[in-house]
Amino acid sequence: MFMLVTLLMFLLTLFFVLYFLVDMIARFLRGPQLTLHGLTCLREELKEKEPCVLLWNGSFITAINVRTGKLMLVLF
């Protein structure tokens, strides 16, 4: 009987942990997709007039660095 109760408590705890983990992942995927760190890296690493392709909200967007630190987005 003790083993059954312990197993049920373990399974219930596992269920709640997985539920909150899935919820946290879903909220992350629906949230902002470009962080301040990512934007800073783009501005620092992208050379002038060098295009790059971003995946934003399920769409591909082309960005071109027109001046140092200024990005121009080209939508298709």
Long-range contacts (C-beta under 8 A, 24 or more apart in sequence): 33-57, 42-71, 43-69, 43-71, 46-71
